[in-house]
Amino acid sequence: MEGKPKVWKMLLISWLFVYPVVNILFMVLFPIIQEFHPLLRTLIFTGILVPLMGVSIPFLHKKCWNWIIR
């Protein structure tokens, strides 16, 4: 029987993906878009981050599923 997924483990995996990606995006994008209006900067940043999260986080959860349900 499969165990119930531990929410804290799923959150940890998500955070371990998001934190470095956010830092990399800041380092790469900010020099290019620093002169843009703040709303446009946020639109560009989230327009890249959210699709990456939508594809990557379910994949990471699937790869780590045995650990998540322990």
C-alpha positions as CSV (number, residue, x, y, z in Angstrom):
1,M,0.0,0.0,0.0
2,E,1.3,3.4,-0.9
3,G,1.9,5.9,1.9
4,K,0.4,9.3,2.0
5,P,2.7,12.0,0.5
6,K,4.4,14.2,3.1
7,V,3.6,17.8,2.3
8,W,6.8,19.1,3.8
9,K,8.9,16.8,1.5
10,M,7.0,18.1,-1.6
11,L,7.5,21.7,-0.4
12,L,11.2,21.0,0.2
13,I,11.7,19.6,-3.3
14,S,9.8,22.6,-4.8
15,W,11.9,25.1,-2.8
16,L,15.1,23.3,-3.8
17,F,14.1,23.8,-7.4
18,V,12.8,27.4,-7.1
19,Y,15.5,29.0,-5.0
20,P,18.5,28.3,-7.4
21,V,16.3,29.1,-10.5
22,V,15.3,32.4,-9.0
23,N,18.9,33.3,-8.3
24,I,20.1,32.3,-11.7
25,L,17.2,34.3,-13.4
26,F,18.1,37.3,-11.3
27,M,21.8,37.1,-12.3
28,V,21.1,36.6,-15.9
29,L,18.0,38.7,-16.5
30,F,18.4,41.6,-14.2
31,P,21.3,43.2,-16.1
32,I,19.3,43.0,-19.3
33,I,16.0,44.3,-17.9
34,Q,17.0,46.6,-15.1
35,E,15.9,49.7,-17.0
36,F,12.4,48.3,-17.7
37,H,9.4,49.3,-15.7
38,P,9.0,47.2,-12.5
39,L,5.7,45.7,-13.7
40,L,7.4,44.6,-17.0
41,R,10.4,43.1,-15.1
42,T,8.0,41.1,-13.0
43,L,6.0,40.0,-16.0
44,I,9.1,38.8,-17.8
45,F,10.5,37.1,-14.7
46,T,7.3,35.3,-13.8
47,G,6.7,34.5,-17.5
48,I,9.9,32.4,-17.4
49,L,9.7,31.1,-13.9
50,V,6.1,29.8,-13.8
51,P,6.3,27.6,-16.9
52,L,9.6,26.2,-15.7
53,M,8.0,25.3,-12.4
54,G,5.0,23.9,-14.1
55,V,7.1,21.4,-16.0
56,S,9.9,20.7,-13.6
57,I,8.3,20.4,-10.2
58,P,5.9,17.6,-11.2
59,F,8.8,15.8,-12.8
60,L,10.9,16.2,-9.6
61,H,8.0,15.0,-7.4
62,K,7.6,12.0,-9.6
63,K,11.3,11.2,-9.5
64,C,11.4,11.6,-5.7
65,W,8.0,9.9,-5.1
66,N,9.4,6.9,-3.1
67,W,11.1,9.3,-0.7
68,I,8.1,11.6,-0.5
69,I,5.8,8.8,0.7
70,R,8.2,7.4,3.2
